[in-house]
Amino acid sequence: QDSFQRERQFIGDVAHELKTPIATLRGGIELALSKSRNKDEYIRSLNETLIDTNRLSSTVNNILDLAWLNAENVGNHLKPINLTAVLRDLQEIAIKLATKKQIKVKFNLGNKVMVEGVEDKIVRALLNIIDNAIKFTPNGGSVSLKLRQTNQKAIIQIKDSGVGITKEELPHIFERFYRGNKSSKTFGSGLGLAITQGIVRLHRGNIAISSIPGKGTTVKISLPLS
């Protein structure tokens, strides 16, 4: 019964995520083909089509992650991972994402902190958090990340000076498709945090988020050491 329920939930998620971008993509193509247009109009139409295609690609990646979270025997594929090295790579990505908004990025990483997991999934989970931190931090703000180990756990703390999350929204942020008021003008499926939480839990870890509206958000992730 649990398997059937997960399958129904997954099918519902797929339908929900694909319906709107496909309809938008089809509508844009039909409009472009409805009459002869000049070169600039066709270029504009193709650019809009590319945006919708990128959204579909992002959606498919989310769906694949949801399928992975529901797969059996995920724990059998865990391998030792140098979390410090992973975060060094993500630091470069974070700096690139933050440059356009002149956001200061600061990383404080411990020496060779080792955990067990599936590396690309851990990268996905951490990148979701970093991307959110930069996305919802105003120009000229700051984002910091600290990695330390204590009590046989790796502790990752990501803190931003962004818009924050209200007390009303905070209990819902890990729900699938939930998008709070602050994110209403920012593209996203509402699956990022749900996927991140699922990945962290499958790695026998925990994730907690605290926030003060107008002052920023802090995400704390703990993973067992290898």
N, C-alpha and C positions, 0 to 999 in steps of 0.2 A: 504493500500500500504506500509506503514511504517512497519507493522508487517511482511508482505511478504519479505520485504527487509532485516529485521533483521534475519528472518529464513534462507534466502539464504546466508547471511553473516556467520551465525552460521554453516551451513552445509559445507560451503567452508572452514571455520576455522578447523572444525573437520577433513575433508579430508586431508587438508594440514598437520596437526599435526600428524596424525596417519600413513600416507602413508610410510614415510621414516623409522621410527623405526620398523614397522611391516615387511617391506621388509628386513631390516637388520637382524632382529630376525629370519625370515624364512631362509635367506641365510646362517646364521651361523649354524642353526640346520641341514639343508640339507648337508652342508659341513662336519659336524661331523658324519653324518650317511653314508657318501659316501664310507667309507672304515673302516676296523677295526683299532682301535687306542689303544695306551697304556693308562694306568690310568692317567698319568700326562696330556696327550693331552685331555682326556675327562674332567678333572678338569678345564683345561684352557678354554675349550669350554663352560662349564657350568658357569664359572665366567663371560665370555663375554655375555652369555645369560642373566645372572642376571642383568648385567649393562643395557642391552636393556629393560628388564622387568621393572626395576626401572624408566627408561626414559618414558616408556609407562604409568606407574602409575602416574608420575608427569604430563604427558600430560593430562590424564583423569581428574586429579584434576583441571587443568587449564580450561578444557572444562566445567566442572561442575560449576566453578566460572563464566565463560562466560555466561552459561545458567542462573545462578542466577542474573547476572547483567541485563539480558534481561527480567526477570520475571516481571509480573505485581504485583502491591500492595506490593512491597518490604518495603515501608515506614510504613506499618501497623505492622511490626514485630520489630520495634525499642524499646529497653528497656534501662533503666539507666545502665551505665557501669562505673566502677571505672577505669579510664584510667591509673592512677598511679599504681594500682595493676597489670594491664595488662602489663605495661612496666617493672615492677620489674621481672615478669616471663620471659619476653623477654630478660632481661639483662643477666640472667643465660644462656640462649641459645646463646646469642651473645658472651659471654666469652668463651663458649665451642668451638664455630666456630672460634674464633680469636686465640685460644691457639696454634694451629698448626703453625700459621704464626707469632707468637709472636707479635701480634698486641695489643696495649693498648686500652682497652675499658673503657670509662668513661660515666656514666649516672648521670644526675642532674635532679631529679624528684620533682615536686611540691607535696604538700600534698592533697591527695584525690581529684584529678581533675575529675569531673563527666561529661560524655557526654551521648548522646543517640545513640544507634546503635545495630548492630548484632555483638556480641563479637567475634565470630570465624572469621568473615569477616574482622573486624578491625585488629585482630591479623595477618591475612594473609597479609593484605596490609602493615602493619608495618614491618613484618618479611621479605617481599620482599625487602624493602628498606635497612634494616639492613644487609641482606644477600648480596645484591649488594655492599654495602659499604665495607664489609669485603672481598668479592670476588675480587674487583678491587683495593684493597689497598695492596701495596707491603709488604713483610715481614718487621717487625719492625715498621710499621706505626701506625696510631692511628685512632680511630673512637669515636666520642662523640655524645651523645644524650641529649637534654634538653627539659624539659616539663614545661610550664608555662601557666598561664591563664591571659587574658587581654581583655577588651572590649567584655565580654560575649563569648569569644572564648578560646578554648584550642589550644595552639601553640606547635607543636612538631618540633624540628629542629635536623636533623641528618647530621653530618659533618664528612667527612673522608679526609685523606691525600693521596688519591689514584691517579690513572693515569689521572683522569679528563675526560671531554667530550669536543670535539671541537665545535666551533661555528656552523660549518656545520651540525654536528650531533644533536645538542641540540634541534632544532625544531621538530625532528622526533622521539624522544625517547619514546613518548607515543603512537606511531603508533603500531598496531598489527603486530607481526612478524619482526619488525625492530630490527636489531642487528648491532651496530656500529663496526668500525674497531677494537676497543680495546677488544671487546668481541668475536672476531672471533675464538679464541682458547679456549673459555670457553663454556661449554655446557649450553644450554638454548633455550627456544622456541621463545623468543622475545615477550612473552605475559605478563610477570611479571609486568612491569610498566603500561601497558594498563589496566590490571586487577586492579592494585592499584589505578590508577586514577578513574576508574569506581566506585570502592568501596567508595573512598573518596567523590566523587560527589553525590552518592546515600545517603550519610550521610550528605548532604548539606554542605560539606566542600570544601576546595581548596587545591591544591598541586602545588608547584612551585619548579623548580630545577635551580640552578646556578652552574657554574663550570669554573675552570681555568685549562687547560691542564697541566699536570705535577705537579699540586699543590693540587688538590682535588675537591670534589663536596659537595654541601650543598643542602639538601632537606628540604623544609619547608611545613608542613601540618597544616592547621587550621580546627578545627571542632567546631560547636556550643556547648556551655555548656548545660548540662541538666537543 
